[in-house]
Amino acid sequence: MTKLLTDFKIGDSGVIKSVGGEGRTRKRLFDMGVTPGAQVTLIKKAPLGDPIEVAIRGYELTLRMKEAELVTM
């Protein structure tokens, strides 16, 4: 079942299948370690839902919802 990172609830984990977007946004995500095959766990969400904080590759990363929408699990 295909799921977006934005569909995760706190504590959910998964492996990235693909990263969408193009240009600078896609390159920025790849530079931060958001690549296919990486294990991701949702740690917390801001009170209004944006941004979110995830654990990936041994560190914590904050992503905007527009960026998280590009990550398919």
JOTA-V979039 format. One record per residue. RES is the residue in one letter. OMEGA is omega in degrees with one decimal (999 if undefined). D_CENTER is the distance of its C-alpha to the mean C-alpha in Angstrom with 1 decimal. Layout:
res=RES omega=OMEGA d_center=D_CENTER
res=RES omega=OMEGA d_center=D_CENTER
//
This chain:
res=M omega=179.1 d_center=16.8
res=T omega=-177.2 d_center=13.9
res=K omega=175.3 d_center=11.2
res=L omega=177.5 d_center=8.3
res=L omega=179.3 d_center=5.2
res=T omega=179.1 d_center=7.6
res=D omega=-177.1 d_center=10.3
res=F omega=170.2 d_center=9.5
res=K omega=-178.9 d_center=12.2
res=I omega=-179.7 d_center=12.5
res=G omega=178.8 d_center=13.1
res=D omega=177.7 d_center=11.5
res=S omega=176.8 d_center=10.4
res=G omega=178.7 d_center=9.8
res=V omega=-178.7 d_center=10.0
res=I omega=176.6 d_center=8.1
res=K omega=179.5 d_center=11.0
res=S omega=178.0 d_center=10.5
res=V omega=-179.1 d_center=9.0
res=G omega=-180.0 d_center=11.1
res=G omega=179.3 d_center=12.7
res=E omega=175.8 d_center=15.6
res=G omega=-175.1 d_center=17.3
res=R omega=-177.6 d_center=16.1
res=T omega=-179.9 d_center=12.7
res=R omega=179.6 d_center=11.9
res=K omega=179.7 d_center=13.8
res=R omega=178.1 d_center=12.2
res=L omega=179.4 d_center=8.7
res=F omega=179.5 d_center=10.9
res=D omega=179.7 d_center=12.9
res=M omega=178.1 d_center=10.2
res=G omega=178.7 d_center=9.8
res=V omega=-176.1 d_center=6.7
res=T omega=177.2 d_center=9.4
res=P omega=179.7 d_center=10.8
res=G omega=-179.4 d_center=12.1
res=A omega=176.3 d_center=9.9
res=Q omega=-178.0 d_center=9.8
res=V omega=174.3 d_center=6.9
res=T omega=177.0 d_center=8.5
res=L omega=-177.5 d_center=8.1
res=I omega=179.4 d_center=10.9
res=K omega=177.2 d_center=11.8
res=K omega=174.6 d_center=11.9
res=A omega=-177.6 d_center=14.4
res=P omega=179.1 d_center=17.7
res=L omega=175.8 d_center=17.1
res=G omega=-177.6 d_center=13.5
res=D omega=6.2 d_center=12.2
res=P omega=175.4 d_center=10.6
res=I omega=177.4 d_center=8.3
res=E omega=-179.5 d_center=8.4
res=V omega=171.8 d_center=6.7
res=A omega=-179.5 d_center=8.9
res=I omega=176.9 d_center=8.5
res=R omega=174.9 d_center=11.7
res=G omega=176.2 d_center=13.9
res=Y omega=179.5 d_center=12.6
res=E omega=-174.8 d_center=10.8
res=L omega=176.4 d_center=8.5
res=T omega=-179.8 d_center=8.5
res=L omega=170.9 d_center=6.7
res=R omega=179.8 d_center=8.9
res=M omega=178.6 d_center=8.7
res=K omega=176.9 d_center=10.0
res=E omega=-178.7 d_center=7.2
res=A omega=178.5 d_center=4.6
res=E omega=-178.7 d_center=7.7
res=L omega=-174.9 d_center=7.9
res=V omega=-179.8 d_center=5.5
res=T omega=-179.0 d_center=8.3
res=M omega=999 d_center=8.9
//
